[in-house]
Amino acid sequence: MKISEKIENINICGSFFGFMRQIAIRVFEFGRVARNLKDALGRLGLNFDLKVATNSLYEEAEKLVQNGVKRAIFVTHRFEDAKSGWFDFETKHGTLKLCVIDPLQPANLVPILSTLILSALSAYDSSDNVKTFAPDEIYEQSFARIKDALSDRLRSLPQDEAELVLRAVHATGDLDIAWLLEFAKGSVKAGVDALKQGNSILVDSEMVKAGIYHPNLKTFGCRIRLYLNEERTKELAQTLKTTRSAVAVRLAVKEGLLGDVVAFGNAPTALLELITHIKNGDAKPSLLIATVCGFVNAGSAKEEVKKLCVPWIVTRGSKGGSALAASLVNGLLALAGG
């Protein structure tokens, strides 16, 4: 059964106030959410109603219910709308959902809404009719859906960058990543060339190491370097009263860090340590993949990476992670193998 046979209307309603309301109106009317999703849903045979609430959230919700709307998603930046009153309303109308975005910024409104709406569609698509797919079918369908959802973004990128974006979104299940990944000019080629030459891959965590599994790793003879859990790392970290992640980078630099592909997805302290060594001329990786995540130093450290004179791939802000870093390395290995 097609989605269009199960849903007559998808309603996305925003409840924003003050300055944020003006931003929301501009995004809703002219942003890529309205353009891309209206086209995408139109191809599925769905009507698409995207608007900013002029009344209170509850008044807008009641109007939709009275008009026969069965499924709606409400987005707000005020926690007041997420209190017990809404819980009672949602209990009564189970298919009306609330998403609170806080803090709401102009930069994150579009990707958050994109992810929210497309995730809802995906849930509706499978809720009534669960189908079992063969492994190859799952892989193909996953990439086909990502390509459809991100068609404009992928078309705007060079082919090699688009390939890595596809793999990154597939690995994380997060459409936001497509908009948060940034590439220095020539960075993908630099990484591919380094791996073809059999250069080592320095990682910052066991999770990144475990996630790098592409067959071309052995084909090209690339070694994965990780110092985090070595006994000398632990002892030196205690002596210096610093993190093991920072000490691991020092040890890597001491043993030589010239031409490696670096993939850091976990530790901002490791990334900050490496930035210092690169600035001092002690280290010069062929490519620096920086997808460390978190709310302390992660975003600012990745902004510093963009100022370095080495090829880089980063995610903006707090998002990222070890799975993402590993997926980018796997993507480079795949490109290296042709």
C-alpha positions in Angstrom: 0.0 0.0 0.0 1.4 3.4 -0.9 1.7 6.2 1.6 -0.8 8.3 -0.5 -3.5 5.6 0.0 -3.2 5.8 3.8 -2.9 9.5 4.5 -4.9 12.3 2.9 -3.1 15.2 4.6 0.1 15.9 6.4 -0.2 19.0 8.5 2.9 20.7 9.9 2.1 23.6 12.2 4.6 25.9 13.9 3.9 28.0 17.0 6.5 30.8 17.3 6.5 34.1 19.0 8.2 37.5 18.8 11.3 37.7 16.7 11.4 33.9 16.2 7.9 34.1 14.6 9.3 36.4 11.9 12.1 34.0 11.2 9.7 31.1 11.1 7.4 32.8 8.7 10.3 33.5 6.4 11.5 30.0 6.5 8.1 28.5 6.1 7.2 30.6 3.1 10.5 30.7 1.3 12.8 28.1 2.9 13.9 24.8 1.4 11.5 22.9 3.7 8.5 24.3 1.9 10.0 23.9 -1.6 11.6 20.5 -1.2 9.0 18.8 0.9 6.1 20.1 -1.1 7.6 18.6 -4.2 8.6 15.4 -2.5 5.2 14.8 -1.0 3.5 15.9 -4.2 5.3 13.0 -6.0 3.7 10.7 -3.4 0.3 12.1 -4.1 0.0 13.9 -0.7 -1.3 17.3 0.0 1.1 19.4 2.1 -0.1 22.1 4.5 2.7 24.1 6.2 1.8 27.2 8.1 2.7 29.3 11.1 0.1 29.5 13.8 -1.5 32.9 14.4 -3.4 31.7 17.5 -2.3 29.7 20.4 -1.1 26.1 19.8 -4.3 24.6 21.3 -6.6 26.8 19.2 -4.7 25.8 16.1 -4.9 22.1 17.1 -8.6 22.3 17.8 -9.3 23.9 14.4 -7.4 21.1 12.7 -9.4 18.5 14.6 -12.7 20.2 13.7 -11.7 20.2 10.1 -11.2 16.5 10.1 -7.4 16.4 10.2 -6.3 13.1 11.7 -2.5 13.5 11.7 -0.6 16.7 12.5 2.8 17.6 13.9 3.2 20.8 15.9 6.6 22.6 16.4 7.2 25.2 19.0 10.1 26.8 20.8 8.3 27.5 24.0 8.4 24.9 26.8 5.1 26.2 28.1 3.4 24.5 25.2 4.8 21.2 26.2 3.4 21.1 29.8 0.6 19.0 31.1 -2.1 20.8 29.1 -0.7 19.5 25.8 -0.2 16.0 27.3 -4.0 15.9 28.0 -4.7 17.1 24.5 -2.4 14.6 22.9 -3.9 11.8 25.0 -7.3 12.7 23.5 -6.0 13.1 19.9 -3.3 10.5 19.8 -2.1 11.3 16.3 -1.4 15.0 17.1 2.3 15.2 18.2 4.3 18.0 19.7 8.0 18.7 19.1 9.8 21.3 21.2 12.9 22.8 19.6 15.0 24.7 22.2 17.0 26.6 21.7 15.5 27.5 18.4 17.9 29.1 16.0 17.4 30.2 12.3 20.2 27.8 11.3 18.6 24.7 12.8 15.0 25.2 12.1 15.1 23.9 8.5 17.0 20.7 9.0 15.1 19.9 12.2 11.8 20.3 10.4 13.0 18.3 7.4 14.1 15.4 9.6 10.9 15.6 11.7 8.5 15.5 8.7 10.4 12.8 6.8 10.7 10.6 9.9 7.0 10.9 10.4 6.4 9.9 6.8 8.7 6.9 7.2 6.8 5.8 10.3 3.4 6.1 8.5 4.8 4.2 5.6 5.5 1.1 7.7 2.9 1.3 10.4 0.1 -0.5 8.6 1.9 -2.8 6.4 5.2 -4.3 7.6 7.2 -5.9 4.8 10.3 -8.0 5.1 13.1 -7.0 2.8 16.2 -8.9 1.7 19.5 -7.4 2.8 20.3 -6.0 -0.6 16.8 -4.5 -0.9 17.1 -2.7 2.4 20.4 -1.2 1.3 19.0 -0.1 -2.0 15.8 1.3 -0.6 17.6 3.2 2.1 19.9 4.9 -0.3 17.0 5.6 -2.7 15.0 7.3 0.1 18.0 9.4 1.1 18.6 10.5 -2.4 15.0 11.5 -2.8 14.9 13.4 0.4 18.1 15.2 -0.2 18.0 15.6 -4.0 18.7 19.3 -4.0 21.5 19.1 -1.5 23.3 16.2 -3.3 23.0 18.0 -6.7 24.7 21.0 -5.2 27.8 19.0 -4.2 30.7 17.6 -6.2 30.2 13.9 -6.9 32.8 12.6 -4.4 31.4 14.8 -1.6 27.8 13.8 -2.4 28.9 10.1 -2.1 30.3 10.7 1.4 27.2 12.7 2.4 25.0 9.8 1.3 27.1 7.3 3.4 27.1 9.6 6.4 23.3 10.0 6.4 22.9 6.3 5.9 25.2 5.5 8.8 23.6 7.9 11.2 20.0 7.8 10.2 20.1 11.6 10.5 19.1 13.8 7.5 20.5 16.9 9.3 24.0 15.6 8.7 23.7 16.4 5.0 23.5 20.1 5.8 26.0 20.0 8.6 28.9 18.3 6.8 31.5 20.7 5.3 34.4 19.9 3.0 37.6 21.9 2.4 38.3 22.1 -1.4 40.0 18.9 -2.5 39.7 17.2 0.8 38.0 14.0 -0.5 40.7 13.6 -3.2 43.4 14.1 -0.6 42.0 11.4 1.6 41.5 9.0 -1.2 45.1 9.5 -2.4 46.5 9.0 1.1 44.6 5.7 1.5 45.6 4.4 -1.9 49.2 4.9 -0.8 48.6 2.8 2.3 48.9 5.6 4.8 47.8 4.9 8.3 44.5 6.1 9.9 44.6 7.7 13.3 41.4 7.4 15.3 40.4 8.7 18.7 38.2 5.9 20.0 37.5 2.2 19.9 34.1 2.9 18.3 35.7 4.7 15.3 38.2 1.8 15.0 35.5 -0.8 15.1 33.4 1.0 12.5 36.1 1.0 9.9 35.6 -2.3 8.1 35.8 -1.8 4.4 37.7 -4.5 2.5 40.0 -2.0 0.9 41.5 -1.4 4.3 43.5 -4.6 3.7 43.8 -4.1 0.0 45.8 -0.9 0.5 47.5 -2.1 3.6 46.3 0.8 5.8 46.9 0.5 9.5 44.6 1.9 12.1 46.4 3.7 15.0 44.8 4.1 18.4 46.6 4.9 21.6 43.7 5.7 23.9 43.7 2.5 26.0 47.4 1.8 26.1 48.9 1.6 29.6 51.4 4.3 28.9 48.6 6.6 27.9 46.8 6.1 31.2 49.9 6.6 33.2 51.0 9.8 31.4 47.5 11.2 31.6 47.5 10.7 35.4 51.0 12.3 35.7 50.1 15.3 33.5 46.5 15.6 34.9 45.0 15.7 31.5 42.7 13.4 29.5 43.8 10.2 27.9 42.5 11.5 24.6 44.9 14.4 24.6 47.9 12.2 25.7 47.0 9.7 22.9 47.5 12.5 20.3 50.8 13.4 21.9 52.0 9.9 21.6 50.9 9.6 18.0 52.7 12.8 17.1 55.8 11.6 18.9 55.8 8.5 16.8 55.1 10.5 13.6 52.0 12.0 12.2 52.8 13.0 8.6 50.4 11.9 5.8 48.0 10.0 8.0 44.2 10.2 7.6 42.9 11.4 11.0 39.3 10.5 11.9 38.2 11.9 15.2 34.5 11.4 16.1 34.5 11.3 19.9 36.9 13.5 21.9 37.1 17.3 21.5 40.2 17.3 23.8 41.9 15.0 21.3 41.0 17.4 18.4 42.2 20.5 20.3 45.5 18.8 21.1 46.0 17.8 17.4 45.1 21.4 16.3 47.9 22.7 18.5 50.5 20.2 17.0 49.4 21.1 13.5 49.8 24.8 14.1 53.2 24.1 15.6 54.3 22.1 12.6 54.6 18.9 14.5 51.9 17.1 12.6 50.6 17.3 9.1 47.8 14.8 8.2 46.8 14.2 4.6 43.2 14.7 5.8 41.6 15.6 9.1 38.0 14.3 9.6 36.6 16.1 12.6 33.1 15.0 13.6 33.5 15.1 17.4 30.2 15.6 19.1 29.1 17.2 22.4 28.3 20.5 24.0 31.7 21.5 25.5 34.3 22.6 23.0 33.1 20.3 20.1 31.7 23.0 17.9 34.4 25.6 18.6 37.2 23.0 18.0 35.7 22.1 14.6 35.6 25.8 13.7 39.3 26.0 14.5 39.9 23.0 12.2 38.6 25.1 9.3 41.4 27.6 9.8 44.1 25.0 9.4 46.3 24.6 6.3 45.4 20.9 5.9 42.5 19.3 4.1 39.5 18.8 6.4 36.0 17.4 6.6 33.9 18.6 9.6 30.4 18.8 11.0 29.2 22.1 12.2 28.0 22.5 15.8 27.5 19.8 18.4 26.5 17.0 16.1 28.8 14.3 14.8 30.0 11.1 16.5 32.1 8.0 16.0 29.8 6.2 13.6 29.9 9.3 11.4 33.7 9.5 11.4 33.9 5.7 10.6 31.4 6.0 7.8 33.4 8.8 6.1 36.6 6.7 6.2 34.7 3.7 4.8 33.4 6.0 2.1 36.9 7.2 1.2 38.1 3.6 1.1 35.2 2.8 -1.3 36.1 5.7 -3.5 39.8 4.7 -3.4 38.8 1.3 -4.8 37.0 2.8 -7.7 
